[in-house]
Each structure stands twice: as C-alpha cells, then as structure tokens.
Amino acid sequence: MKLPRRKFLRLVAGAAALPAVSRIARAQTYPTRPVHLIVGYPPGGGDDIVARLIGPWLSERLGKSFVIENRPGATTNIATEAVVRASPDGYTLLQVSSASTVNATLFEKLNFNFIRDIAPVASIAHLPFVLVVNPSLPAKTVAEFIAYAKANPGKINMATPGAGSASDLNGQLFKVMAGVDLVTVHYRGVGSALPELISGRVEIIFVPVAVAIGYIKSGTLRALGVTTPARVAALPDVPPIGDFVPGYEGTGFEGIGAPGNTPLEVIAILSRQVNAALFDPMFKARLGDLGMEPFAGSPAEFGKFIADETEKWRKVVKSANIKAE
C-alpha cells in the first residue's frame, strides 16, 4: 500500500521526535532509583562535608536516596575517572572541588579531559581555608609565625592531604609569598593529616574552615589566619593572611558534575534543586556555621568558573614546580 506523501512525512517526523520525547519523559521521572555522589577524598574533608550536606537535601526534594560514596586516591582522579566512565544518565555524579581544576596541569597524563568529559551541574559553596598550628608552636599570629619560620628554615613540617590538593597549593603559595622554607609532608586525606598535627608530629596545615572549626573552638588547634581577602563570619577573630602577606588569597570551591552527555533535562533538575538549597535560610545558615559561602549559578556559569580556575592554578603549579606523587 502506497502512503500519501503528506501522511508519510508526518510519520517520519513523528519517528524522529521519539528519542527526544523519550529523553524528556525520562527526565520528568528522574530519579527513579538511588543516585551515587562520588567524593574523591576520604570521609572528614571539606568535599565530604559538603556532599553530606547537599545529599540529604536532594534526597528529600527528589524522593530518592543520594548515596555518598568515597573513592579517594590520586588527588580525586580515581573518583573523576569512575564518573567519566559511568553511564551519562544522572545516576552517578561527582563532587567537584578545586583539585579538579588543578589536576590537568599537575598530572602529565590523564585518561580524561575534565572540562570535556565532566558536565558542570551546579556550584555549591566557596570554601575558605585557615592556617592552623599545633598550640605548642611559639607563634600566635601570622607575623610571628613567619618570623619563627625564617629563624628555623627547613625545620617546620607542613602537612597536606595530598600533593596538588587545595590545601597543598595554599601552603605552597604561602611559602613563596612569605619567603619561608617549610618541609611539605603529604598524607592520604585530611583525616590522616589532622591527628599528626594534633600529636605534634607536624606543626602546621592549611585546611577548610569547615574541617578545622571544631578543633579551633575547643583549643585543640590554633588558628593564625584565613585565606580569604576578608574575615570569615564563622571565625571573626581570625584575620586574613593577606593582612600580613599582601596579595595572598586562596579560596576553594565545591560543586557537582556529571558524566559528559548527561541529558540537559536531568542537569536542569539537579541544578534547580541545588540552587534552591542555596537560597534556603536554614541551609545557608548551616554553610555559614562551617565558614562557607553559598555559590549559586547556572551550569554554564559554573563551567566558565571551572575553566577560569583551571587556568589560574595552571600558573601556580608551573611557577611553584609542584609535582604529583
């Protein structure tokens, strides 16, 4: 039977539209099963804290569990590669942080291109860091610490949760700008580094305010300065390091990414819910208590920010000759 041309064209057009209609239908029901949010560091660090804040919010709003899964190693590259290789359906997401923007330069060879292979979903927070020391160190201000370090070159140990981490980069930048000789000691995550600092086996570390605030308030650790240009509301008595080292600044960030080619409709659902959290008074207050600032925006804006940060830290890694371990 020969179909009239007009009817034939209608059928062809309808068939061509089926995949798009199917994608939209899937997005409208997303999620239908638990979603895994992969964190590239062990529990207890800034990335993990933020993931465990946003996960329950998304679970409650979208009706399915958001499971936080820690896959530490290679400065988040193990976690990133797992997400890059996952099905691009929105059920495997990545906790994105400053490390993601550093690795392209820090590592000579990666099995992925972060900007190409990870789709930006939503920014969540700006993450101030704080320079903390063991209370036994005879320095109560940044100026006193710099003087003490210059009088004891190569004798002060600076812990980091890994080569090329935001903590490490903030420390390396401080060493260069303050003109001090500190011995860098890398650990496998902040959860391993902090006990060493508390015990006195290392003397200083740069960590997110969210990680250190409890230790600071209890007197277990002493805060000398924050890495932001202005004081942080959660630590109002701690001055910016830039007050003593002009031009010094090193703020991290947190967000969510997904495998490349994840449907835009799914990304839009996630982005909308994350941004809703960032305008919710209770959620904002929780971030503030941890020394974080809400960082809202569209996926496109987050993507541009990641590209800009990648270029910024490329210059720092090259100039400081930082190498992956």
Secondary structure, DSSP 4 states (H G I P E B T S, - for coil): -PPPHHHHHHHHHHHHHHHHHHHHHHHHH--SS-EEEEESS-TTSHHHHHHHHHHHHHHHHHSS-EEEEE---GGGHHHHHHHHTS-SSSSEEEEEEHHHHHHHHH-S--SS-HHHHEEEEEEEEEE-EEEEE-TTSS-SSHHHHHHHHHHSTT--EEEESSTTSHHHHHHHHHHHHHT---EEEE-SSHHHHHHHHHHTSS-EEEEEHHHHHHHHHHTSSEEEEESSSS-BTTBTTSPBGGGTSTT----EEEEEEEETT--HHHHHHHHHHHHHHHT-HHHHHHHHHTT-EE----HHHHHHHHHHHHHHHHHHHHHHT----
